[in-house]
Amino acid sequence: MSSIPVYVGVLVAMAGLTALIKPWGFWLLGSRWAALLLLCGLALAGAALLWPASLQRSPGRSGQIDRFLPAYHFHETHQTRIQAPPERIMGALKAVTIEDIRLGQTLFWLRRLPGRLLGAVPAVR
C-alpha cells in the first residue's frame, strides 16, 4: 500500500465535503459535482487502503525476530554517517544514561505503567 493515493483520496474527499457544506462559488462547483468529488475521494482512499501490501522476507540473517517473523509486509530503514572512529562512537553510546535522554524517564515510566496497574511490576524510581 502506498500512502500517496490514500492521502490524495482523503484530500479529494475533504474538498468534496467542504464544497457540499459551503458551495464554492468561484469554481462554479454545484452540489452534484461536490458529491461526485466526495465519492471519488472516498473510493480512491478506500481502494488504496484495501490494496494488498507485498510480502517481504528477511535476508539470510537468522536472529530471534527472523524466527518469530520470517515474512512481513512493512519495513523501514534509517542510516546516519558519523565521522568518528568506532571506538569513540561505542564509548559515547555506553556513556549515555536515561537521564541524558529528553523524556527518557517519562517514556520508561509509561512502559512500566501496565505492569504496575496489574500489580505485576513493582514501582521503581
C-alpha positions as CSV (number, residue, x, y, z in Angstrom):
1,M,0.0,0.0,0.0
2,S,1.4,3.4,-0.9
3,S,0.5,6.3,1.3
4,I,0.2,8.8,-1.5
5,P,-3.1,7.5,-3.0
6,V,-4.6,7.3,0.5
7,Y,-3.7,10.9,1.3
8,V,-4.8,12.2,-2.2
9,G,-8.1,10.4,-1.8
10,V,-8.7,11.8,1.7
11,L,-7.8,15.4,0.4
12,V,-10.2,15.0,-2.5
13,A,-13.0,13.7,-0.2
14,M,-12.4,16.6,2.2
15,A,-12.6,19.0,-0.7
16,G,-15.9,17.4,-1.8
17,L,-17.3,17.5,1.7
18,T,-16.4,21.2,2.2
19,A,-17.9,22.0,-1.2
20,L,-21.1,20.2,-0.1
21,I,-21.3,22.1,3.2
22,K,-20.4,25.5,1.7
23,P,-20.5,25.6,-2.1
24,W,-17.5,27.1,-3.9
25,G,-19.0,29.9,-6.0
26,F,-15.7,30.8,-7.5
27,W,-15.3,27.3,-9.1
28,L,-19.0,27.0,-10.0
29,L,-19.0,23.7,-8.2
30,G,-22.6,22.6,-7.7
31,S,-23.7,20.1,-5.1
32,R,-23.8,17.2,-7.6
33,W,-20.1,17.8,-8.6
34,A,-19.2,18.2,-4.9
35,A,-20.9,14.9,-4.1
36,L,-19.1,13.3,-7.0
37,L,-15.8,14.7,-5.8
38,L,-16.5,13.4,-2.3
39,L,-17.4,9.9,-3.6
40,C,-14.3,9.8,-5.9
41,G,-12.0,10.7,-3.0
42,L,-13.6,8.1,-0.7
43,A,-13.3,5.5,-3.4
44,L,-9.6,6.3,-4.1
45,A,-8.7,6.3,-0.4
46,G,-10.7,3.0,0.2
47,A,-9.1,1.3,-2.8
48,A,-5.6,2.3,-1.7
49,L,-6.2,1.1,1.8
50,L,-7.6,-2.3,0.6
51,W,-4.8,-2.8,-1.9
52,P,-2.7,-5.7,-0.7
53,A,0.8,-5.0,0.5
54,S,3.6,-7.0,-0.9
55,L,5.1,-9.7,1.3
56,Q,8.8,-9.4,2.1
57,R,11.1,-11.9,3.6
58,S,14.1,-11.3,5.8
59,P,17.5,-11.8,4.3
60,G,19.8,-14.6,5.2
61,R,20.3,-13.5,8.8
62,S,18.6,-15.7,11.4
63,G,18.1,-13.8,14.6
64,Q,15.3,-14.2,17.1
65,I,13.0,-11.8,15.3
66,D,13.6,-13.7,12.0
67,R,12.4,-17.0,13.6
68,F,9.4,-15.3,15.1
69,L,8.5,-13.2,12.0
70,P,10.2,-14.6,8.8
71,A,7.9,-12.7,6.4
72,Y,6.4,-9.2,6.9
73,H,4.6,-6.5,4.9
74,F,6.2,-3.2,6.0
75,H,9.7,-2.2,6.9
76,E,11.8,1.0,7.0
77,T,15.5,1.6,7.3
78,H,17.5,4.6,8.6
79,Q,21.1,5.4,8.2
80,T,23.4,8.1,9.7
81,R,27.0,8.5,8.9
82,I,29.2,9.5,11.8
83,Q,32.6,10.9,11.2
84,A,34.4,9.3,14.2
85,P,36.3,6.1,14.9
86,P,34.2,3.1,16.0
87,E,35.8,3.1,19.5
88,R,34.8,6.7,20.1
89,I,31.2,6.0,19.0
90,M,30.9,2.9,21.2
91,G,32.3,4.8,24.2
92,A,29.8,7.6,23.7
93,L,26.9,5.2,23.4
94,K,27.9,3.4,26.6
95,A,28.3,6.7,28.4
96,V,24.7,7.8,27.8
97,T,22.3,7.3,30.7
98,I,18.5,7.5,30.8
99,E,18.8,10.9,32.5
100,D,20.6,12.2,29.4
101,I,17.7,11.4,27.1
102,R,15.0,14.0,26.9
103,L,11.7,12.5,28.2
104,G,13.5,9.2,28.8
105,Q,12.3,8.7,32.3
106,T,8.7,9.6,31.3
107,L,8.8,7.0,28.5
108,F,10.2,4.3,30.7
109,W,7.5,5.2,33.3
110,L,4.8,4.8,30.7
111,R,6.4,1.5,29.6
112,R,6.1,0.1,33.1
113,L,2.6,1.5,33.7
114,P,0.5,-1.5,32.5
115,G,2.6,-3.9,34.7
116,R,2.2,-1.6,37.7
117,L,-1.5,-1.3,37.2
118,L,-1.9,-5.1,37.0
119,G,0.4,-5.5,40.1
120,A,3.0,-7.5,38.1
121,V,5.9,-5.0,38.2
122,P,6.9,-3.1,41.4
123,A,7.2,0.7,41.0
124,V,10.9,1.5,40.5
125,R,12.3,5.0,40.9
